[in-house]
Structures are given as C-alpha cells and as structure tokens.
C-alpha cells in the first residue's frame, strides 16, 4: 500500500476543514485562477510558494476529486524525499485523503490493488516512473486524473527519456479524449548549463510549453521583493593575492598539513567504530583540501573567511 496520512479525516464530511486561501498571497491566488482556466507552468524562484499554488489549485478543483468521486489528483515529484515532503505539505494544508508512492513503497501489483488505492485516495503523490508504469499497464487511466501536477517540471524536455516526457508523449492525447488539467512548477525552466544564452533559453521554454501543452507564467520581481527575504551581503576587499610559492603560503600549507595529520591520529585513537572513523576522516580530508584550495586560489585572507563559515 502507499503511505497514508494519519491526519486525513475518516468522517467523509463533504465540507473542507482547511482552506489554503486564508494564508495565500495575492499573486498566488492570481496564478491559481489562471491555472484553473488553462494548463499552466508556474516559473518562480525557490521559496516563492509554488507548492502552495498547487494546493490552491487542488482546493479549487476539489469538488471533482472528493469521495465518492472516482477521479483523483496526481502530484508527481522526481525524487523520493520530494514525494514525502510534498505529500506532507498537502496533508497539512488540506483535508484531502493523501497517499504517497515511491520505490520504497510496498508493491501494488495489479488493477485491483490500484482500484483500491483510488477508492481510498483523493490526492496521489508519487514518482513519475510509478505513474508511467501504471499508465502503460492500464492500472491507472489518464481520464481518471482531474489534475496532473509536475514538480520540477523542467525535466520534461521532449528530447529526453525522462518519465515526465514519456508520460506526456504517450498518454496525453488532445484528440477529443478526456485529459487532466496540467500544472507545472519550476524555479528554472532549463536543464543544465548554457541557459544564459537567450536563444537557448527561449528554445527550452518553447519545448517545455509544447510538451506540457501549457503556458509559462511568472510574477514581476518587484512584487516578490517585499515578500522574499534577500540575503545580507558582506564584501571584503583585500590586496593582490600572494603568489603560492611565497614563504607565507608555504608555511600556512605546511601547518595545515600538520594539523590534518594530528586530527587523523586523534580520530584513529578515539573512534572504535570503523565506519564512523572512515566517515569522519573523509569529512576531514575534504575540509583540508577545500582550505588548501582557498589558500592557494584566493590567498590567506580569503581562506580565513572560508574557515569561519
């Protein structure tokens, strides 16, 4: 079975107990309204509340998925930690019956197993490979899904074999068939490097919109500046970097090496557990290498600042 929420109501009350609109910001409500009307990809930075917009959208379409309806919302997240995290967010924000599925869940092997899950659930949070497998075996049908949400939807590029792309290419048919509303979320609509090139950027967005049959929308940065906290920046100015062959850098490097040897010796003496010892030594070696790199690259002042972080 999938993992279920202990907080889900068993009374079957048709009236929502939790209303996510009460804590929503104006831009989230506006983006949700747009997503109700058409397939939408929300492009907002980390920490801007994309998941809450998805929750608002579930709430607005809730009358279509609340039991005894046979239809559901499917929320896809590319990793197991994200599946668990997002399921918890939905559970805490709504009164929907939420269950999550991933590679570590108990196997659901046939049509009857998944029929039971749909009977018990209103929102199914899962990794995309699980949905792809179930669609291919007809354990879940696309016409049963009212709302299909893609977290980190930039993975859905037409030229890839990512499950996001395969789900859309194989099963989202617009030739008169009943299909779900699509809602995508991303902090960056491109994958990998090279996105600073305007042509590449536009091409990636067009590809994403085409594959998800959706439009990318975002919010003016000025509207977010009053909401999202900006980091405090401290600028340290110092003179030219001392050449790595100078006596000062050599002396510091030698002392750093000596300190590393002493720390490793202490670890061997005080840690009996071999795995714990190896873990601590790996961390120590990484710290030593990072400090040595900073010492040789940005000088003594820069290395000192790094050591304080």
Secondary structure, 3 states (H helix, E strand, C coil): CCEECCCCCCCCCCCCCCCHHHHCCHHHHHHHHHHHHCCEEEECCCCCCHHHHHHHHHHHCHHHHCCCCCCEEEEECCCHHHHHHHHHHHHHHCCCCEEEECCCCCCCCCHHHHHHHHHHCCEEEECHHHHHHHHHCCCCCHHHEEEEEEECHHHCCCCCCCHHHHHHHHHCCCCCCCCCEEEEEECCCCCCCCCCCHHHHHHHHHHHHHHHCCEEECCCHHHHHCCCCCCCCCCCCCCCCCCCCCHHHHHHHHHHHHHHHHHHHHHHHHCCCHHHHHHHHHHHHHHHHHHHHHHHHHHHHHHHHHHHC
